Amino acid sequence: QVQLVESGGGSVQAGGSLRLSCATTGYTGSTSCMAWFRQTPGKQREGVASIYTPGGGRTVYADSVEGRFTISRDNAKNTLSLQMDSLKPEDAAMYYCAAGRFAPETGICPLENIVYDYWGQGTQVTVSS
């Protein structure tokens, strides 16, 4: 089993920055894909960014956050991070960390819910205009 615990959420004004962290414990060697998702009330959970954790760390970003968010993984500390810059009001959501056993041959981890087996409880991000 893999446990994920997010932290770092909070309130920020538009244009500001936040850094989310996800501490991972358990048999983390079983997971190859990690990602951040977000969800607002009444909407489906959407993928924000993913990273292929075995060597190389190839990343994928949603178009809406490309160039503003950066996903990274510290394998030594078993921590996944999401640096969010130039935040917009539409970035406000509950952010979830996710990990999946799926090992893509391409090294590209999809931003699709079905790929991920383990989920954190979420951390709230609020962006005021």
N, C-alpha and C positions, 0 to 999 in steps of 0.2 A: 504493500500500500504506500501511496505517496500523499503527504499532507502539504497543503499550501496555505500560507497565511499572508494576506496583503496588508500593507501599511503605507502611509504617506499621503493619503487623501486629505482634502480640506477645501477651504474657500479661498478663491483668488480672483482678482480683477482681470478683465479681459486684457490680453497682452502679457500677462504674467506667466510664471512657470511653476510647475510642481514635479516632483520626482516620486514615483510609486515604486515600492519594493515588494517582492514576494519571496518569503523565506520557504524553502522546500526541505522537507524531511522525509525519511522513509527510504525505500528502494528507488532512489532517483536514477540509478543506472538503467532502469527499465524504460525510461522515457527519452525520446529523441526530439520531439517537438514541444515547444513551450510558446505560450502566446498570451496576449492581453485581449480581453473582450470588454465591451461596455453595453449597458442597457439602461434605457429610460422607461418610465412607466407607460404601459400601453404599446411598447414597441418590442420587436424581437432583438435578442442579443446579437450584436454585430462584432465581427473581428476587427481589431485595431492594428495589431502587429504580431508577427510570429518570428521565431528564431529556431534554426536547426541546431541543437545543442552539441552533437558530436563534432569536434574539430571544424573550423571554418566559420561556423556561426552565420550561415546565410540567412538574411532577413527579408521579410515581406511586410509591406505597409498598405493599409487601406488608402485609397486616393485622398480621402478627406483629411488625413493626417500626414501624408508624405511631405517630408521637408521640415516638419515641425516637431514630430515625435521621434525618439530614438529608443529602440529596444536593445537590451544588452543582457549578457548572462555571465556571472562570475562562477565558474564551475568549482573553484576552490572553496568558495563560501556558500555554494548551493543557493545562490540568490539571483532572481530575475528582476530586472529593473525596467522602468519606462520613464524616460526623461521627456516631459511635455513642455514645450516652449510655445510662445505666441498663442496662448490659449484663447479660445473663442467661446462665447456663451453656448454654442451648439456642442461643445465638448463636454458639457456638464452631464454626468451620468454616474451610475454605479460601475466601477471598473473591477473586472474579475481576472485573476490569474488562472491559467489552465495549463495542463501538461498531458501529453498523449504518448502512447506506446508506438503509434504509427511511425514507421521509419521510411520516409520517401526516398526512392532511389535518386531522385533529382536533387535532394537536399533542400527542397522547397516545401515548407510546412503551410498547408492551406489555412485560410482564415474561415474555417467552417466548424461549427459546433460539434458535428458528429465525429470529428477527428480526435477530439480530446476526451480523455477518460477521467481526469481528476480536475476538480475545481475548488478554488478558494471561496470564502464567504463574501468577498467584495469589500471595496473601500470607496466611499462617496467622494466625488469631485464636484464642486460647485463653482461656476464661473459667472461673475456678475459683470454686467455691461456698464 
